[in-house]
Amino acid sequence: MTMERFITLFFCYMFSVLMTLWATKAFKWQSFIAKLIGMSIVGFIAISIPLVILTLMK
């Protein structure tokens, strides 16, 4: 893996983490189960879309 690809993937990962944190605060989820499910869904979407785009560009 090249350094450029590693840095790009790292930023995609950080973006997905920030999106999940934003979603938990924006929707004011109180239940642990709701947070877990919501963070899983938002995190998956936030990291899979950039990864698919990067794969297609390669």
C-alpha positions in Angstrom: 0.0 0.0 0.0 1.3 3.4 -0.9 1.6 6.2 1.5 -0.9 8.3 -0.5 -3.5 5.5 -0.4 -2.9 5.0 3.4 -3.4 8.7 4.1 -6.6 8.8 2.0 -8.0 5.8 3.8 -7.1 7.3 7.1 -9.0 10.5 6.3 -12.0 8.4 5.2 -11.9 6.6 8.5 -11.7 9.8 10.4 -14.6 11.2 8.4 -16.8 8.2 9.3 -16.0 8.6 13.0 -16.9 12.3 12.9 -20.1 11.6 11.1 -21.2 9.0 13.6 -20.4 11.3 16.5 -22.3 14.1 14.8 -25.3 11.8 14.2 -25.5 10.7 17.9 -25.6 14.3 19.0 -27.9 15.6 16.2 -30.6 12.9 16.8 -30.1 13.0 20.6 -30.1 9.2 21.0 -30.4 8.3 24.6 -30.6 4.5 24.5 -27.4 2.5 24.1 -29.0 0.1 21.6 -30.2 3.1 19.5 -26.7 4.6 19.6 -25.1 1.3 18.7 -27.4 0.6 15.7 -27.4 4.2 14.5 -23.6 4.5 14.8 -23.1 1.2 12.9 -25.4 2.3 10.1 -24.0 5.9 9.8 -20.4 4.7 10.1 -20.9 2.0 7.5 -22.4 4.4 5.0 -19.8 7.1 5.8 -16.8 4.8 5.2 -18.2 2.6 2.4 -19.0 5.4 0.0 -15.5 6.9 -0.1 -13.9 3.5 -0.2 -16.1 2.5 -3.2 -15.1 5.7 -5.0 -11.4 5.2 -4.2 -11.6 1.6 -5.5 -13.3 2.7 -8.8 -10.7 5.4 -9.3 -7.9 2.9 -8.9 
